[in-house]
Each structure stands twice: as structure tokens, then as C-alpha cells.
Amino acid sequence: MITVWKKIKEKIFKAGFRTLLKKTFQLPDNRIVDFDIKYEGPAACVLALTEDNKIILTKQFRPGPEKILLELPGGVIEINETPTEAMKRELLEETGYTGDFKFVSTSLDCAYSTMVRHNFVATNCRKIQEQNLDKNEFIQVVKMSLNDFREHLRTGELTDIETGYIGLDYLELLS
């Protein structure tokens, strides 16, 4: 039988611009083990479709894989901001687009992160302004056909793959 491990302690520490948690657990066999966990706040991500059903993606360099990736728009939910407000802000800042937003679900980032991702779809998206990027953002907006996006999902080169699949499933566009 699988049981919840007993947490002994946790300590926050900085590693560059990241915050980590060192969590100490007592395992079922009574060993005491430390785990380094990414301490991340909630985020929002959107599968955004234009009025002619093109998927809106952001193209940007990512330092982890050291590659240029096509990704879904999204970002951190700021303090005193609802997930919906954050998603509308992020899509507008990163792409200049807005649309009709619908919250679909939440998902966990990974087994070693505290992040909860709020997954949205936005339909009938239209460009209403130019991008308003942060100083460390260099983003090109790309619109992709639904079929090409499905193929892109299969490559594994999308960082928020959960939002892509959850959004397509919600919109009944997976196949």
C-alpha cells in the first residue's frame, strides 16, 4: 500500500533567480531523505484560437533546452490577480491578442514543483494592440493551422503540452 510520506521539515533557499524548497521526508522504510523542489507560484496558460481557427503561439529562445521553441502564451499569476485576469494580461502582453476566455482545468507542472497551472482556451481571438513585452522577453507571434499544431504537440517541443491537449480536448478538436 502506498502511503503519504511524513514531512519532517522544509527550508526555502535561492539558486540564481529560482527559489527552491529543501523538503525532508521520512520514507515508509523510516529513512530520512531530502528533496529539492522548485518553489513556483501559480501560472496560467492558454490555447488561443483566432477567428479563423489558427493557433496563436509564441516563438522564443528558452535557456533551459537552449533552443528556440514555439509555445503557448502564458505566465505567472501576480499577487492579487485572478487566474483569468493573469491569462488575459499575458496573452495581450505577449501577442497583442484578446478573445473569449474559458477556464478549463488546472494541472501540475511536475512531481518536483509547487506550480499549479491554470489551463484556458480563448476563441475568436483578434489582435487589438502591439506586444508589450517584459525586458527579458523577445517574442515573435506565430499563427499555426490546427493540423500543424496537432503535429507540433506530437514532437514534444511544447513546454506547456498539458494546456495544448487539455484545450484541444475541451474544444473537441483533438482528432
N, C-alpha and C positions, 0 to 999 in steps of 0.2 A: 504494500500500500504506500502510495506517495503521500507525504505529509509536508506541511508548511514548515520551513526551517525557522528556528528561533534566532531572531536578530539580537546580537549582543550589544553592538554599538555601531554608530556611523559618524564619520567626520568629513566635512567639506574641505576641499583644497583646490587651488588653482593650478592649471597646467597650460601655460600660454594664455590664449583667450578663452579657453574652455574651463568649465567648472566640473570637478569630479567629486564623487562621493566614495569614500572607502567604507564599505559595509562589511561588518564582521558577523558571520553566522555560525551557529552550532549546527552541524550537519546531523542527519539521522544516525550516523555511526559515532556521534559525540566529538568528532574532530572540530576544531575551531579554524575557520578559513576566511580570509579577506577577499573581497571582490571590488574592483574599481568599476564604478558605474558612471556613465555620462549623466551629469545633472543638468537637465534641459527642461525649460518651460514648455507649455503647450504651444502647438503650431497649427496653422491652417493651410490647406492645400485645395486646389480646385481643378476639376476637369471642366474647362471653359470651351464652349462651342459658339462659333459665330452664327449669324442669322442664316448662312448658307452651309451650316454643319461642318465647318473646318475647326479643328482643334487648335487652340492657342497655346503655343509653347514658348519657353524662354531658352535661348541659346547662350551659354556662358561657360567660361573656364571654371573648373572645380579643382581646388588644390589637393583634395584627398586622392582621387584617382589620377590627378594631373592630366585631365582631358577636358576637351570642350564637349559639353553634354546638352542635349535637348531635354528640358524638364518642364513639369507643370508649374504654373505660378503658385507662390505661397510664401509663408514666412512665419515668424514668431508672433504670437499674440501678446500685445503690450499690456502692461498693468492697467486696469480699469477699462479694458476693451473687451467686448464680447467676441466670440469666435467669428460671428457673421460680420461684425464691423471690421475685424482684422482682415478677413478674406476679401471684402470689398476694397479695403485700402491697399492691400498687397497687389491685387490684380490691376487696380488703377495705376499704382506707382510703377510696377514692373512693365506693364504693357500699354497703358493708356486706355484700356477697355473696361467696360462695365456691362452688366447683363442682369438676368433674372436668376437670383441665387436660391439654392435649396440645400440645406444641410442634409447629409445622407447618413453619416455614421462617424464614429471615432475608431482609431486603430492605434496600436502600439508601434513605436518606432523599431525597437529591437529588444532582445532579452536583457541587454546591459545598458538601458537608457530609461530615464524617467519620463521622456516625452510622450505625450498623448497627442496624436494628430487628429484634427477635425477635418473630415472629408466633405467637400462640397461639389456640387455641379452648378454651372452657370450656363444658361441657354440664352439665345437671342443676343449674344454679345456684340457690341458695336464700339468702335473707337470714338472716344469723346475728348481726349486730350493727348498731349505728348507724354512720354515717360517722365517720371520724377524719381530718379534712381538715387540710392544712398551712395556715399563717396567711394565705397569699395565694390559697387555693382557696375558691371559693364555687360549689358544685356541686349541681345538682338531678338526681336519678336519674330517668330516663325509660325505660319499657319499651315497645318498639315491635314490632308484628307483623312477621313475616318479609317479607310482601309490601310493607309500608310501608318497611321497611329497604332492600329492593332499590330502591325508588323513591328513597329518600334517597341511596343510593350514586350514582344517576344524576345527581343535582343538582350533584355536585362540591363540596358543602358539608361534606364529611367530611375532617378533616385527616389521618387515617391510613387513607386509602382502600385502600391495599395490603392491610392486615390484613383489611378487610372482604371484599374479593374473594378473597383467598387463603383466608380462613376458610370462606367460603361454598363455594368450590370444593372444599376439603378435605372438608367435610361433605356434598358433593354436593347443595347447596341453591341453586345459582346461578339455576336457572330454576324 
